[in-house]
Amino acid sequence: MKSSKLIFLILAAGLVVLIAYIFMESFSQPGLERFEGKYEQIGFFRNENNTGPVIRVYAVRCLDSKEDWMEDFGNAQPHTKYGRTLVFFFSEDVKGPIDLNPKEPFFDAELNASLLGSYEKTPMGEVRFTKGVKQ
C-alpha cells in the first residue's frame, strides 16, 4: 500500500512540474517588445469583413537599418486563416502617416522609392519577404 502511495506522489509531482513548465514557456515567448526602437507604425488598414478573408496592411517606418528583423516582425503580426497580412517597410525619410487600402498598389506609388522591403503572408499561410524597392 505504501509503494502505491509513493508512485502516486511521484506521478503527481511530475505532473505539477510539467504543468509549471508549460505555463512558464507559454508566457515567456518573445513579443513585439523585441522590436522596440526598430520601427514606427505609420499606417494600418484592416477590412471589416469578419466572416470572410481578413486583409491587414501595415506601413512601418524603419528606425533600424538592419533588414534581418523585418521578416521576424512580419511573422509576429496577426494572421487569419484564408486572410492576408501585408507589411511594407519604409525608410526614415517617409514622414507622417500613410493612407493604405485593401487593393494593389496599397499605397501611393510615389512612396516606392522609399520602400525597403515587403512582407506577405498569403491566405494559405505561405510567407513572402522581399527586400528592396517594389517594381
N, C-alpha and C positions, 0 to 999 in steps of 0.2 A: 504494500500500500504506500509506503514512504517513497519508493522508487517512482511510482506513477505521479506522485505529487511533485517530485523533483523534475521529472520530464515535463510536466505541465508548466512549472515555473520557468524552466529554461526556454520552452517554446513561447510562453507569454512574454518573457524578457526580450527574446529575439524579435517578436512581432512589434513590440514597443520601439525597439531600436530601428527596425525597418520603417515604421511609420514616421519616426522622427527624422530619419534620413530623407525620405521622400518629401516631407514637409519643408525641410531646410533647402533641398535642391529646388523645389518649386518656387520659393520666394527669394532665392539668391541669384536668379538669372539676370544677366545684364539687361538694362532697359535703355531708353533714349538718353539717359543722363550721360552715357559714354560718348555721345556726340556733342556735348555742350562745348561751346567755343569753336565749333567747326562749321556751323551753318546758322542761317536765319531764314525762317519760312516767310516768303513774300507773296505767296498766292496759294489758294486752295479752292478746289471745286469738287463737289460730290452731288451726283444726281439724286433726286428724291424718290427713286424707284426702290422700294423695299421688297417687292415681290419678284423682281427680275434681276438682271445683271446690274450690279452697282459699279459705277465708274468713279474712281477717285483720281484726281490730278493735283499734284503738288508742284510748286515752284519754290526752289531753295537757292538762297544766295550763299555761296561757299566762302567762309571766312578762313578756311584752311586749304591751302593749295594742293595737298596730297590727295590723290584720287583713290587710294586703297580703301578708304572708309565709305565711299559713296554707295557701292553695291551693298555693303552691310547695312547702311542707312535705309536703302530701298527695301531690303529683306525685313527690316524691323517695322515697316509700315503695315497697317491693316490691309487685309485682302479678303474678299468674299468669294465663295465658290461661284464659278461662272462669271465673276466680276472682273474688273480690270483695274490695276493700280499703275499709275504713271508718275514718275518723279523726274523733274527737269532741274539740273544743276547749272546755275548761272555764276559768272564771275562777279567779283565785288563791285565792278563798275556799274552794275544794274542797281539803280536806286528806286525806292518806292515800291508799292505793291504792283503785281502783275495780274491783269484780268485773264482768267482761264475759262475755257469752255470744254464741253464734252466731245467735240469733234475736231479732227485734224484741221488746221495745224495747231490747235490747243492754245496758242498764244500768238501775239503779233510777230509777224515774220522778221521785222527789223531787230528782234532780240536774238536771232540765230547766231549772230557774230559773237555774242557773249555766252553762248551755251557751252559748258564744259563737258557735259555728259548727260545721258538719259538712261532711265531705268524703267523697265516694264515688266509687270507680272501679268501674264496672259490669263484668259478665262480658264485654261486647263492647268494653271499653276506653273507654266514654264517661265523662266527668268531670262530677260534680255537686257544686258547692260552694254551701253555704247559710250565710249569716250570720244570727246571732240565735238565739232560743230555739226549740227543737223543739216542735211542737204536739202 
